Every structure is written in structure tokens, then in C-alpha cells.
């Protein structure tokens, strides 16, 4: 739903910009509030269409949004959407506020928080029918005028105090007045924000089922919240993941939440505020007692609950937003995983009773076909098959041998590979992955075909395998078998494969089941849209799933685009697609590339295959002519002579930039952005082809996978730790670190304090790391450190683990072992 802003703020971008600029000045590298406010004022009108316009604005309106960054534009868009959604409530509040309250009206006109508007509106709400104040109004109507005079005239309070009868009713009415006093409530809210402490306690451990057939106690879920059984923390500084954990524990009735606030301190603050505002005369002891009672009632009955509820709601909303942002960041990074060089892949979906599902894929992600004449002299297995290794392990190994031989034969025939080239195996990281790795390595040894095993996050593969699209592509195959195809394809090229899967199924979030489903799905959709916009799509060959993620396009428009293929130019989108208007064309055109092989045809526009927006084609042609670059001959641009920074480019091409700016009446920043788009398009760097390991200390080089005997037994792993040089794969990245799959049942936690110089932002879901296993607790929680840092185990956890091991007969005095020394020790044990 598109909310139309009210008439007071419809075009008043200057008012919003001046009110919001302080929130955007912190992370911008400038202290000039006027500069930031001007940038907000220019950016806000561009974002009226909502999140669909953000990719276009961030890439093709850089000259208008500077110095704001891309994340800030996303935040500004979210704030504008929230602001528009509150128009109805805002108008109700403004109707109640008197005109002389200009400052408060300005707060209302620029507020984007529902809790703030509700708090401002609370004093103006009519009393609830049958409530305490409503009963007093009906039973003692004469008391209302007396309380009004007592409140408004501090000089006559001594005379009127005797008329405040009945006293209990007068205290209630005065307390309501105090709770509605804006200066007082603001001061109390700020005091509670700074000094309140959140406390949690454990609820009873067992509960009896009241159903007829159940007298057994329910399973205790509170063990997951051990650290919150006696927790206390500042409300102002409590972390987002702690808020989400506490909220979940309270919802599951495992925790009890309370607030520790110094009530006497708050009541003293309320009294000072009333004195400062002239409501209460200082030092007058004749009516001090009734004011003391009213202040106490206002705090204990109204303000305490109102402040704590608002602050906890705000904290919960901030934690939800942060959790959604973490999910979106992880999804964005997962979609932009670098594709591998095109090559065939043997994809394995591990399993035990159901066996290992195998798929033989060519370099384009299609199932291999052995129908050609050159394959007739050999017998090959099916390209989509299952390997059962229970109870006959040797039979399973032999079937894997035949698959490796088939892959090796295909590589030799189709790609001209040599005998020494290895077969790439994409192995899903699900349960049984280490056993599958051991089987494929045994098969490699027996067949003489070397293998390169790569772990792949298989989350969501089974979800896609049961969809209509999957069954349409593989009509005669079971859903379990199809999942292996998804594993192989996402290893080859993650973006076109992962967009088919609902983001919720990828396991990338933090407390995702506690979040607002509608908001989360919308945010994840736009995260995928931003990832697709970063790379761009081929308008004539991409799937409908990835086309739906192009900014501005709906499913209906995507279907019409596919029906209209082949497209000869970007202008076909506007001219041939019904329902694709000027605004949609502006948002989507530059992200759809039209690759035309017939480049000699007069109707072909070479710029249709570049990042340049159609609105800037004339500018781009003039620049190409002035710089003597040719889109057909990429050798015409010398990458070694291109300045790297924007300042250097502006200095080198200053004359050309000024000439283009004057000729086409556009800003020099806009000209420079067109030059940047031409450079990127001609040098053709895929934004996904970035070495994400460059910022990581240590790395996986020289590390080895965790042996199956350690990955399948937590006791053996606990006895072997601490252990260095283990290969792991990043499964999830959260605020406090990353969860890494090392082949065990539970992922290990690589805490942010164990990363060394590696920034948390450098970790990408699906990335392979080298880690050290520092400790394994009795409840199977694994603590990891980045390999190469030579970290020692946490003293408390190590002491606890050593104590547990010593009681089991293991020595507690041991140092770090590497995977190599640990392996030699196991070999000596076997010999003995």
C-alpha cells in the first residue's frame, strides 16, 4: 500500500531533512550539518517510490546523494516508508495539539516512530469507559474544576488543598495530570533510559501436562537460556542478540523479565520538574503530602509501566531491525559468492539410510549426457543416481568409482583435460558429510582419479527440489535426488541458483523465527534485488526467478518480457512490453543487459550491454569519442593508465569533464559517474570476482579437514582439543562472530574477539577458513579461533574442560596439537 503523505509534510522535504540530519551526520565523513541536510533534501524526493528505486538512485544519482553512502540511502528509504505509514496517527495527534505548542507539533510532523506518537497522544486520549478516571468523573464531577485550579495556580494551592475531597480521587486526578505533563514525562523517560537495569530469572524447570494422557513433565527448554537465569544488564547498553534471546525466553515461559529502577530517585526528579515548570511551589509544606502521594501514584501506576514498555519496545524493534539487517547482509554476500571457472562438477548430497544422492553436471549446470557416439564403447552410470553404502560400504565405494571414471572421461572428451586433472566434487555440508568425504577419497584412491572436494552449504536445496519448477525440469526424478543438482549448481554459480530458494530456508539469519514475517520477507526480497542489480542480468537468457529480482519489475512484467524474447535493444522494454511505463523503465533498464552477437547490424546499440543508463547514452558516446575508446575493441582502453581514485580521474580528465558538463547541461559528478560506468563495463570485472580471503589472516592453506572419528564423537574431540589447522566453512555471520561448520554435529563459534586483525565484515557465508579448535564444553559447544593467531583456550572454559577430562582418565596437561601430529598419534594407537 502506498501511503499518501498529509498536506503539511507532502512537499516539506526541508523540514524532514533538518530534523533527520543529526542521525546521518555520525557516519558521514563531514561535520557540516548543512551539507548533510542539503543531501537529505535532494535524496528524499528520489525515494518516494520506495525501495525499488534505491539501486537506481545509488548508482545513477550519485551526484545528488553525495556525501551520503549507499547504506545510508537504504536507511533513509526505510525511514521515509515508516514516516508515510504513520500519516493517519500523525493527523490525529496534530488535531489534538494546540497551535501554540510549536516545538511539539514539529516533533510530530517529523516523527517516524509509532511509539513516540502514541506517547505524545496518550494524554489527549479520552479516559477508557469504566476506568478509574471515568468513574471519578461520574461520581465526583465537582472535583475536576478544583483540580484544574489547583494545578494551574500554584499560589492558591494552599487555599484549595482543603477542597480536594475525597483525597484518593484527587490524588488520582493529579497523578494523571503529572503523567500528561510533557516536560516531566520526557525527563522521566530519559532518566529511565539511562539508569534502568534489565533483570531475568529462571522460571520453574518442569511443567506437568494437563492433558488426559500426559502426566509426564514437559521437556525443559530453559537450558538454552542458562546465561540468562540470573542476568542483569543496563537497558541502554544491552546488546541486540541479548534482547532477542530474552524476548524468546520470556515468550517460551522459560524466563521472567523485570526492571530494576530506583523509584525514589525518579520521584525526586518528577518533583524538580514540577517545581521548575511552576506547577508546584517549592518549600510549601501545607500541601506537600498530597503532591507526594500524587507523584508516587503517577510513577508507580502510570509512568513506570509506560516508560519501560516504550523503551523495551524500542529496544526490541532495534534488535529486530539489526537481526533483519544481519540476515540481509548475509543473503547479499551469499548471492554474490564468486562463480568458479566453468567446469564439470560431481555434486553429492550426503545421507545415511537414504544414501548419498549424486548428480553429474556439465560446466553449464546441466546433467551430463553420454548418448554421443564416442561414449558408446563404455557403460556409464546415470547422471542422477543414489549411492547406498549401508550396510555394504565397498559396494558404495565401487559405485563412486564408476562416477569418478565417468566424470574423468567426460572431462577428457569434452574439455580436453589431461590425466592429472582432478575431478571437482561439490559436497553438501549436511549430516554425514564427513563420511561421504571419506568414501569419495577411498573411491579416488581405487580409481586413480584425483578429486578436489569442496564443501557447499546445502541449506534450502531440499526446499527447491519439491517446487513446481524443479519437478518441471526433472519430471521423472524424486525430490531427494534433485537436491544434489541444486548443491552442484550453487557451487558453480550461486546467484542464479540461490534466488530460486526462499531466503528463510538458507539458514542465514539470527533469531529469524521471532521476527515479523512480512517485514522480513520484504527486506530479504530487496536484499536479493540489490545483489542482482550489482551484477546485472542478460535480458534474453536469464531465468524468470532472477528476472523478478531486477529493480522495478513485477512477476507479470517478467512473464511478458520472456514472451517478447528475443529483445534487440533496451528500448524494446519500453516499446514492446505492455505495462512497463517510464518510471519502471528508468528503474530497471540499466540492470538488464542486451547481448547481441550481430554487432554489425545498424540497429544494434553497443551501450545496451554496458552499465550505462539509457538516459546517458548521448553523454557516453561523446565521452568515448573524446577519450578514443571503443566498446568493440576493449584493448583501446589501457587499464594501467586509468587513475584509481575519483580525485585522480577528475584531475586527469578535467577538460573533458567540463566540456561534457557544459554541452549536456549536467553536473560534473554525473559526467564522472558515466565515465566510471564505461570503465567498469569495458574492463569487465565481475563484482563477484573479488578475493574475499585477502583480508583474512591465516586462511585455509596448510589446514586439513577434521577426521571422521573426531567429527562423530564429541568425547574424542574434547580429548583432542586444543587442536590447530582445521578446515571450516562459514555457515552464518552474526554480530558477535561467525558460526563455522567443521564437520561436527554442532557448528563452532568463531567469536569476534578471536578474529585477530580480520574484520567481521570480511567473512562471507560459504567461505572456507582455517581455524583452531580451542575448547569443547560438556554441552558440546565448540569455541574456535582463527588459524595463524596462536590463540590459547579461554582459561575458564579450558579449566572446566580439563577438570572434566581428568575425571574421565585423560591428562589435563597438554598443549596444542596440529592435525598432522594428532594424525600420527592416532596411527600409533591403531598399530599398538
Secondary structure, DSSP 4 states (H G I P E B T S, - for coil): -PPPPPTTTSS-HHHHHHHHHHHHSSSSS---HHHHHHHHHHHHGGGTT-GGGHHHHHHH-HHHHTT--HHHHHHHHHHHHHHHHTHHHHHHHHHHS-TT-HHHHHHHHH---HHHHHHHHHTTSPPPTTSHHHHHHHH-THHHHHHHHHHH-GGGHHHHGGG--SHHHHHHHHHHHHHH-HHHHHHHHHHHHHH-EEEEEEPPS--B--STT--SBPP--GGGGGGGTEEEEETTT--HHHHHHHHHHHHTTSEEEEEE--HHHHHHHHHHHHHHTTSS-TT--SSHHHHHHHHHHIIIIIIHHHHHHHHHHHHHHHHHHHHHHHHHHHHHHHHTPPPPPS--EEEEE--STT-EEEEEE-TTSPBP---SGGGTTS----SEEEE--SS-HHHHHHHHHHHHHHHHHHIIIII---TTPPEEEEEE-STTHHHHHHHHHHHHHHHT--EEEEEE--TTHHHHHTSHHHHHHSTTS-HHHHHHHHHHHHHH-HHHHHTTS-GGGG---SSGGGS-HHHHHHHHHHHHHHHHHHH-EETTTS-HHHHTTSTT--HHHHHHHHHTPSP-STHHHHHHSTT--HHHHHHHGGGEE---S-TTSTT--GGGGSS--GGGHHHHHHHHHHHT--SS-GGGS-GGGS-SSHHHHHHHTHHHHHHHHHHHT--HHHHHHHHHHHHHHHHT--TT---GGGG-SS-STT-BPPPHHHHS-HHHHHHH-SEEEEEEEEEEEETTEEEEE-SSSSPEEEEGGGSTT--GGG--TT-EEEEEEEEE-TT--EEEEETTS-PPPPHHHHHHHHHHHHHTT--S----EEHHHHHHHHHHHHH-
